[in-house]
Amino acid sequence: MKKTLPFLASALLFCFVLSCKKKEKDDVVTPSSAKDILTFTVSGQSGNASIDVNNHTVSCQVFSNVNLTSLTPVITISDKASITPGGAQDFSGGAVTYTVTAEDGTGQAWAVTIIKVNNIMLSGSQQGQPFGATVINDMTLASDGQNVTLLAAVNSTGKVFAIDIADNNPADAAGNTITTLANFKQQIATIIGTTVGNVTINNMEVNPISKALYVLATSGGVGRIFIVTGGNTVSQLNLTNVKYCSMTYNTNFNTLQDMTYGDNNLYLTMGANFSLDGEIVSVPSPFVHNSSGTSRLTTHFKTNWGSSYYTDAPLEKITYGVVDGVKRLMGVTLCAPGFSIKTSDVAGTGLLQVKEWYNLNGMAPIKVVSITQGTTTYLLDLHTLGKIVRVGEKYLDESQTSFNASAPMLRDGSGNVSSGLNASECYIYNGTWIMMAKESDTNLIVLDSSGGLSTLAL
């Protein structure tokens, strides 16, 4: 028994030493060889980055107004790995190579490419200056929800130019919101180098994505386009080197009256009080360089001209809107007969008969826009003398039995709402505005007679 105890003690000690050595061996951790890029984001990014772990590439799209020469990405990589280079990089020349180094010291090169979103609303676009110093008869903005295109019409050439303005970043919207800008027209005059009295504001449009305000102004017979950013900064839009497409809309050089975009088409109305010149031209999107629009002649009923249809009565001011689920072109003409037609009717042949559905009782429209609040669509007409008239949906959906010679008069001889009409049928915003732009369905940006901008809640 005395000999057995030392033997057992020795055996236990031996087993303990062996187990300790095995544990030490098990505790040895192999350094990680993982060296992947897991996520990649950058300011102004459009959509998610595409990460190819097999070919070790990252591709990312940014909005078209992003400066590619100095971008600082936020990159997530494998645990315990490191990445170089850091900080801002120039992506304008193509792919930038990043190296991800794993914990075990092995490295992997990753090619990262950042490109600007291509404006798919243009097809066969050219690079350069679309037109020189000339009269710009009208302008509007078109958007597919992702891109924004400026459309400028030059009647002397019969061309409308679709221009990529590289302004489609929704992150800019909050900073571009305008509240008031008292010296707006003066700023434009200063940029041109003239006096306020020599500047005419022809149109204003709000970019539906960035909320920047685009303005067509004319001075000395030359049209210029300006942009308001940051809520109060006015600058002239540089069109010397842009992507653009040119389309023919007018071969007989009738006077352009107005244009609007909707239902994937640009619609232009023309006419100059000759024998047969009232017409609507549609130009489909995407806008194809060197293409031509499709024209349809119109005949319009006008009570103020003798209660008959006239082919020389152009549809002066027009806008696109959806009324009770139906896509429509709506507007007001000289001396104030109002109309509403389905966009599907424009594609037909022969004379398009346009009914008079209401009348605003005299003078001329300056600009019209449509708004939808809840399920109800209204037409807003900025009329001569500066008031804005809101026309109710019942006069826009072609459901009324009274039209043409019996079309209801929505205003009386003093320019007020006709007796017996409620606010849903006709409402007037009183002011002395000379131009307006739709910011949203609940707000307008208005230009007053003193040359200042402000917002009007609807």
C-alpha positions, -999 to +999 in steps of 0.1 A: +000+000+000+029+024+008+043+018-027+009+023-045+002+059-033+034+074-048+026+057-081-010+071-082+002+106-074+028+105-101+002+092-126-022+120-117+005+146-120+015+133-154-021+134-167-025+170-154+006+182-172-006+165-205-040+182-202-024+216-196-003+212-227-033+202-248-053+232-235-024+255-244-024+240-279-062+244-282-060+281-271-038+291-301-060+313-324-053+314-362-053+350-375-083+358-398-077+359-436-110+377-443-105+408-464-139+417-480-158+449-485-191+444-469-210+477-474-202+509-493-220+542-491-212+577-503-229+611-501-254+616-530-257+579-536-286+567-558-297+532-548-275+505-532-239+498-542-232+466-561-205+445-544-190+416-563-171+394-538-158+370-565-143+397-587-135+421-559-153+451-574-177+477-561-199+498-584-220+527-572-242+554-588-246+589-575-270+617-585-259+638-615-250+669-595-224+651-573-188+662-577-168+630-584-134+646-578-137+646-540-158+619-524-153+603-490-170+569-489-181+551-457-169+515-461-175+485-439-149+457-441-143+423-426-137+420-389-101+428-378-091+439-413-079+474-424-083+494-456-063+519-476-064+546-488-086+566-465-102+600-468-115+618-499-107+603-533-111+614-569-135+590-588-138+612-619-111+593-638-125+558-633-120+531-608-101+538-575-082+508-561-086+501-524-066+474-506-082+455-477-056+438-455-067+409-434-055+402-398-031+376-411-013+402-432-026+391-466-041+418-488-068+420-515-072+448-541-107+461-547-117+482-577-143+508-568-162+527-595-186+556-590-206+569-619-234+594-623-269+583-629-277+585-666-307+606-676-328+580-694-353+607-704-329+616-732-320+594-762-291+601-786-282+632-766-256+656-778-229+674-757-226+711-761-246+743-762-282+737-774-288+773-786-273+807-785-286+841-774-322+841-786-358+844-775-368+814-754-406+813-758-413+790-729-398+764-706-410+736-683-396+707-663-402+670-669-395+642-644-399+604-644-393+604-606-356+597-609-344+623-635-354+659-642-352+674-677-355+710-686-375+717-718-370+750-736-388+760-767-374+784-793-402+793-817-380+809-843-364+775-850-395+754-843-374+734-819-378+723-783-347+713-764-346+686-737-317+694-714-301+673-687-298+698-658-281+673-635-303+683-606-320+652-592-308+647-556-337+646-532-314+654-503-312+690-517-349+696-513-350+708-477-322+733-483-338+747-515-371+755-499-381+791-505-400+811-478-395+847-489-370+864-513-378+901-514-352+912-540-356+883-564-362+902-596-335+927-586-310+899-583-318+887-618-315+923-632-281+926-615-268+893-630-279+904-665-265+939-660-298+959-665-326+975-645-355+957-630-379+974-655-361+957-684-367+922-670-398+902-678-404+869-658-420+846-684-423+814-663-413+797-631-411+760-624-401+740-592-379+710-597-401+682-582-371+664-568-346+690-556-372+717-551-349+743-568-368+770-586-362+775-623-371+808-639-373+820-675-366+857-678-363+879-709-344+911-713-334+929-745-350+902-766-328+874-751-341+847-729-321+834-700-328+806-674-321+812-638-321+789-608-328+796-571-310+773-547-305+774-510-338+792-506-322+826-516-293+822-540-300+833-576-277+823-604-279+819-642-281+784-655-250+776-675-260+759-708-227+761-726-218+724-722-248+702-714-264+670-726-294+678-748-317+665-774-334+687-800-370+679-813-391+697-839-425+708-827-434+735-852-429+737-890-454+764-898-441+788-871-473+793-854-470+811-820-463+788-791-488+794-764-479+770-736-465+736-728-468+710-701-455+676-693-474+645-682-483+610-691-448+606-705-454+633-731-446+669-736-477+688-748-474+721-766-503+744-777-500+768-806-520+792-826-518+828-839-553+838-848-552+827-885-576+804-904-566+770-891-538+771-866-551+760-833-532+728-825-517+705-799-483+689-804-472+659-784-435+649-780-430+615-763-404+607-736-377+595-738-369+626-759-351+614-791-326+638-807-337+650-842-372+636-838-405+654-844-437+658-825-471+647-836-497+674-842-534+675-840-555+705-850-581+718-826-615+735-828-626+752-797-660+765-786-659+801-774-690+819-761-671+852-762-665+849-799-702+843-808-709+809-792-694+786-819-665+764-826-634+781-840-603+765-855-583+797-850-589+797-812-557+783-796-557+767-762-536+794-746-527+781-712-526+744-704-516+720-677-516+683-671-535+666-643-554+635-632-591+640-625-609+611-609-584+587-623-585+601-658-554+618-673-563+652-687-551+684-703-569+714-688-567+751-691-581+786-698-582+806-730-583+843-739-615+860-725-616+830-702-635+800-716-621+769-698-615+734-712-606+699-702-598+670-725-585+635-721-548+630-731-560+598-749-580+620-773-550+640-784-536+609-802-566+608-827-569+622-862-589+650-877-601+681-858-601+677-820-633+693-808-627+711-775-658+720-754-661+750-732-669+736-697-668+769-677-660+805-681-640+829-659-656+860-674-631+880-693-594+890-696-566+865-701-549+837-682-513+840-672-505+805-661-525+774-650-514+744-628-533+715-613-533+704-577-548+673-560-559+675-524-571+642-510-591+627-538-601+660-554-583+678-583-585+715-589-573+738-616-555+770-605-555+799-629-534+830-624-554+856-642-549+891-654-548+916-625-530+891-603-557+869-586-556+831-586-588+814-593-594+778-581-617+758-604-635+729-589-633+693-601-669+692-613-660+715-642-629+694-651-643+659-654-667+664-683-696+653-663-717+684-664-747+687-687-742+725-690-714+733-714-705+754-745-733+781-748-746+772-714-712+768-697-714+783-661-699+817-655-677+812-624-669+848-619-691+879-620-683+912-638-663+924-609-640+894-609-655+878-578-670+843-574-704+842-589-733+841-566-745+807-556-712+789-560-694+773-530-657+771-523-654+736-538-668+750-571-648+782-573-625+800-549-603+831-554-570+838-537-567+876-537-533+892-545-514+911-572-491+882-584-475+882-618-462+846-619-466+814-599-450+779-597-464+748-581-442+737-552-466+710-540-503+703-539-505+725-508-481+754-517-473+778-545-443+800-550-456+834-562-440+864-576-456+897-566-457+930-584-427+943-564-405+916-577-404+895-545-410+857-540-430+842-513-450+810-506-488+808-508-505+781-488-534+765-506 
